[in-house]
Amino acid sequence: MPEAALLTKNLRKDIGSKTIVSDINLNIHTGEVFGFLGPNGAGKTTTIRMIVGLSRITQGDIFINGHSVRTAFREAMCDVGCIVENPELYKYMSGLDNLRMFARLYAGITQARIDEVVKLVHLEDAIRGKVKTYSLGMRQRLGIAQALLHRPRLLILDEPTNGLDPAGIREMRGLFRSLAEQGTTVFVSSHILAEMQQMCDRVGIIHHGRMVTVKTVDELVDMSHSGGVQLLVRTGDNGKALACITELNIQAGMEKDGVRVSTEPARVPEIVRALVGAQIDVFALDTQEAHSLEDVFIKLTGEEQQNG
Ligand SMILES: Nc1ncnc2c1ncn2[C@@H]1O[C@H](COP(=O)(O)OP(=O)(O)OP(=O)(O)O)[C@@H](O)[C@H]1O
């Protein structure tokens, strides 16, 4: 078994008499994009702050590439790049000058390395422009470039897609993929399931300060498929179609645009045959997933996810 890029063991944080997170056990594999998902207030930032040493650990430990954050903090941190909350950027300086200034914090970062990270985050065209002219997505990418300067093996990002439009999220996904392919492990938090599904290999769900589950994105998608499909059937005579479908003991209801049907995928041909047999013209059969990933999340946590 290769060494975990990030391992947390029974991690717990109390603030005053309040337990914010407890029993957090994570095992993040080298080279994967791991999503840390949970509604607002679930404890993601608290966990991340402990991982990067911004907050004291109440109980348990964290190992980064085998080094304990408690007993070997410097060794653990030298391989970590992170953005917690917003990236620290000087708006009135160019992206390049921001990187140059940040590079001085580390020994041995060359202009060639700066050029390399600029290329990695696709900011070549904008890097000489002032940061105040950058879009949110460009600022995030500059922040990531900054976090990558010292070639960390583990990149930790707290809600990097906050406020990004779909194009910005796609860019992030591409960036994480190429980093992971080059062996950088990416640990990224979000409260939006669909984003995690697009960007990650595995997702760990946290709720009320405790881990609910860790699953591959494929497993989550499979769960979302279990339980069947919903169809919207548009026909020449929707009233007749509804009667015909309910006769098959299939759950159906009338909608403005057609008949909504909930069933297992295996029964769809039977529905089509019955409608055709009853001489009802079928114009369209639109399939929708019966259970979205949001539903899976609700199933797993037993509570509605609070978005916002
Ligand atoms: N210093 C603090 N004192 C008391 N409670 C706190 C403190 N910091 C965080 N909390 C509480 O701990 C819980 C977890 O907060 P945290 O910021 O870790 O959640 P989160 O999952 O990152 O959510 P968000 O996406 O909103 O940042 C919240 O209920 C928050 O109010």
The ligand as an ORCA input file, in Angstrom:
! r2SCAN-3c Opt
* xyz 0 1
  N     -14.398     29.987     16.515
  C     -15.570     29.374     16.578
  N     -16.337     29.432     17.695
  C     -17.528     28.808     17.780
  N     -18.060     28.109     16.774
  C     -17.369     28.019     15.639
  C     -16.075     28.632     15.476
  N     -15.626     28.352     14.215
  C     -16.588     27.607     13.629
  N     -17.620     27.398     14.472
  C     -18.846     26.637     14.172
  O     -18.462     25.352     13.765
  C     -19.300     24.859     12.731
  C     -18.453     24.427     11.560
  O     -17.920     25.576     10.915
  P     -17.009     25.470      9.616
  O     -16.654     26.851      9.197
  O     -15.901     24.516      9.856
  O     -18.019     24.818      8.593
  P     -17.887     24.652      7.033
  O     -18.330     23.266      6.719
  O     -16.550     25.038      6.550
  O     -18.962     25.642      6.517
  P     -18.794     26.910      5.544
  O     -18.842     26.332      4.180
  O     -20.008     27.731      5.873
  O     -17.500     27.577      5.913
  C     -20.282     25.965     12.432
  O     -21.477     25.679     13.110
  C     -19.620     27.202     12.996
  O     -20.605     28.117     13.429
*
